[in-house]
Structure formats: C-alpha cells, structure tokens
Amino acid sequence: MLKLFSLTSTVIFCFTLIVGCSNPDKLKPATAEELSQMNKDFVKALNAKDAVAAANCYTEDATILPPNEAPVKGRANIQKYWEGAIAAGAFDAEVATTETGSNGDLGYEVGRLQMKIQMPDGNVIVERGKYTELLKRGADGKWKSTLGIWNTDTLALK
C-alpha cells in the first residue's frame, strides 16, 4: 500500500511539474500588436516587391480568398499570386488593424486596407477595403495567416 501511495504521489508530482513547466505564453491571449505583426510584415514585403517574404507570412497550407477570384491554396501558390499582383502594378499597400483576438494558438485580425495599382496607361487606381485573417501561432511563436480574405469598398482613379 505504501508503494502504491508513493508511486501515485510521484506520478501526480511529475504531472504537476510538466503542466507547470508548459509555456504560459500559449495560454494567455496574444496582444493586438502580436496579432497584427503578420500584416505589418506582409505590407512591408509587398511594398518592397518581395513576393517570397510576403508568402512567408502565411502557413504552408494557407488559403487566401481574393475578391472576384478563385481561392489560392498553399504558400507556393500564394507566392505566385503576389508575384502576379506586384507585376500588375500593386504598390504602396497599407493596413490598419481594427480588431484582434486569440485563444491558444489560433487568433484573428480584422482591419482596413488600401493599395495602389499602377495601370499600364499610367493611371493609378486606389483600392480600399477590409480584410480578415485567421492566424495560427507557429512553434517559433510567430503568428502567420492560415486563411485570409479581403474585399474592396471602392476603386478610384487617382
């Protein structure tokens, strides 16, 4: 009986130690700054015309849902999508976070966007809209988009 008690106590102690040593940062909600960093990095990459860095803001199996287009699945295809957008004249992107939240390793960001597009005739179109990103925290602690959708409010010549 004493051996059983001792074994049970040891198991409980070890379990408590393991749970106590788990990463408490994963349990507390992420800050708005942490959750919006993905889009800050994305905009920086897009404005630098770096589709590789832009695509690295997404998980390997991410999906984006661009307006009036088919879903784009997988980081490699997302990179090609943004290469096309850059080649088509996209520049001067901006985002403004309006709402964030998280639970464990999943989070979201909602915000407003603006991007300019240089047309072949020299005109500049300004695209304004809103977006939602479903974010996933990686093993490195960085948040990446696993699902992104955006739509436009207006297109205006500038």
C-alpha positions as CSV (number, residue, x, y, z in Angstrom):
1,M,0.0,0.0,0.0
2,L,2.8,2.4,0.8
3,K,4.5,1.6,-2.6
4,L,1.2,2.4,-4.4
5,F,0.8,5.7,-2.5
6,S,4.4,6.5,-3.2
7,L,4.0,5.7,-6.9
8,T,0.8,7.7,-7.1
9,S,2.4,10.7,-5.4
10,T,5.3,10.5,-7.8
11,V,3.0,10.4,-10.9
12,I,1.0,13.3,-9.6
13,F,4.1,15.3,-8.8
14,C,5.6,14.7,-12.3
15,F,2.3,15.6,-14.0
16,T,2.1,18.8,-11.9
17,L,5.7,19.6,-12.8
18,I,5.1,19.0,-16.5
19,V,2.0,21.1,-16.6
20,G,3.6,23.8,-14.6
21,C,6.5,24.0,-17.0
22,S,4.3,24.3,-20.1
23,N,4.6,27.6,-22.0
24,P,2.3,30.0,-20.2
25,D,2.5,32.4,-23.2
26,K,0.5,29.9,-25.2
27,L,-2.3,30.1,-22.6
28,K,-2.7,33.8,-22.4
29,P,-4.4,35.8,-25.1
30,A,-2.0,37.4,-27.6
31,T,-1.8,41.1,-27.8
32,A,-3.1,43.2,-30.7
33,E,0.5,44.1,-31.5
34,E,1.5,40.4,-31.8
35,L,-1.5,39.5,-33.9
36,S,-1.2,42.5,-36.3
37,Q,2.6,41.9,-36.8
38,M,1.9,39.4,-39.6
39,N,0.2,42.1,-41.7
40,K,2.8,44.7,-40.9
41,D,5.4,42.2,-42.2
42,F,3.3,41.4,-45.2
43,V,2.8,45.0,-46.2
44,K,6.5,45.7,-45.8
45,A,7.3,42.8,-48.1
46,L,4.7,43.7,-50.7
47,N,5.9,47.3,-50.8
48,A,9.5,46.0,-51.2
49,K,8.1,43.9,-54.1
50,D,9.3,40.8,-52.3
51,A,6.7,38.1,-53.0
52,V,8.8,35.5,-51.2
53,A,8.8,37.4,-47.9
54,A,5.1,38.2,-48.4
55,A,4.3,34.5,-48.9
56,N,6.3,33.6,-45.8
57,C,3.7,35.5,-43.7
58,Y,1.4,32.5,-44.5
59,T,1.4,28.9,-43.2
60,E,2.5,26.2,-45.7
61,D,-1.2,25.1,-46.1
62,A,-2.7,28.6,-46.0
63,T,-5.6,29.7,-48.3
64,I,-6.3,33.2,-49.5
65,L,-9.7,34.3,-50.8
66,P,-9.1,37.3,-53.1
67,P,-12.1,39.3,-54.3
68,N,-13.7,38.0,-57.6
69,E,-11.1,35.2,-57.9
70,A,-10.8,31.6,-57.1
71,P,-9.2,30.5,-53.7
72,V,-5.5,30.3,-53.7
73,K,-4.2,27.4,-51.7
74,G,-0.7,26.7,-50.4
75,R,2.3,29.0,-49.7
76,A,3.9,28.4,-53.1
77,N,0.7,29.4,-54.9
78,I,0.2,32.4,-52.7
79,Q,3.7,33.5,-53.6
80,K,2.8,33.2,-57.3
81,Y,-0.4,35.2,-56.6
82,W,1.6,38.1,-55.0
83,E,4.2,37.9,-57.8
84,G,1.4,38.5,-60.2
85,A,0.0,41.4,-58.2
86,I,3.4,43.0,-58.0
87,A,3.9,42.6,-61.7
88,A,0.4,44.0,-62.4
89,G,1.5,47.2,-60.7
90,A,0.5,46.8,-57.0
91,F,2.3,49.2,-54.7
92,D,2.0,51.4,-51.6
93,A,-0.1,48.9,-49.6
94,E,-1.3,50.0,-46.1
95,V,-3.3,48.2,-43.4
96,A,-4.9,49.3,-40.2
97,T,-6.0,46.8,-37.6
98,T,-9.4,47.4,-36.2
99,E,-10.0,44.2,-34.1
100,T,-8.0,41.2,-32.9
101,G,-8.5,38.2,-30.6
102,S,-7.0,34.9,-29.8
103,N,-7.5,31.6,-28.0
104,G,-4.5,29.4,-27.6
105,D,-2.6,29.0,-30.9
106,L,-5.4,30.5,-33.0
107,G,-6.1,34.2,-33.5
108,Y,-7.7,36.6,-35.9
109,E,-7.2,40.1,-37.2
110,V,-9.7,42.4,-38.8
111,G,-8.8,45.6,-40.5
112,R,-8.9,48.1,-43.3
113,L,-6.7,48.1,-46.3
114,Q,-5.5,50.4,-49.1
115,M,-3.4,49.5,-52.1
116,K,-2.5,51.4,-55.2
117,I,-2.2,49.8,-58.6
118,Q,-0.2,51.5,-61.4
119,M,-2.1,50.8,-64.7
120,P,-0.3,50.3,-68.0
121,D,-1.7,53.7,-69.2
122,G,-0.1,55.4,-66.2
123,N,-3.3,55.9,-64.2
124,V,-3.2,54.9,-60.6
125,I,-6.1,53.0,-59.1
126,V,-6.6,53.1,-55.3
127,E,-8.2,50.0,-53.9
128,R,-9.7,50.4,-50.4
129,G,-11.4,47.7,-48.4
130,K,-11.4,45.4,-45.4
131,Y,-9.8,42.1,-44.5
132,T,-10.0,39.3,-42.0
133,E,-7.0,37.0,-41.3
134,L,-7.3,33.7,-39.3
135,L,-3.9,33.4,-37.7
136,K,-2.0,30.4,-36.3
137,R,0.9,30.6,-33.9
138,G,3.9,28.6,-35.1
139,A,6.4,26.7,-33.0
140,D,8.6,29.8,-33.1
141,G,5.9,31.9,-31.5
142,K,5.2,33.9,-34.7
143,W,1.7,34.4,-35.9
144,K,1.1,33.5,-39.6
145,S,-2.1,33.7,-41.7
146,T,-3.7,30.3,-42.3
147,L,-6.8,31.9,-44.0
148,G,-7.1,35.4,-45.4
149,I,-10.0,37.1,-47.1
150,W,-10.4,40.7,-48.3
151,N,-12.9,42.7,-50.3
152,T,-13.0,46.1,-51.8
153,D,-15.2,49.1,-51.0
154,T,-14.3,51.2,-53.9
155,L,-11.8,51.6,-56.7
156,A,-10.9,55.1,-57.6
157,L,-8.6,56.7,-60.1
158,K,-6.0,59.0,-58.6
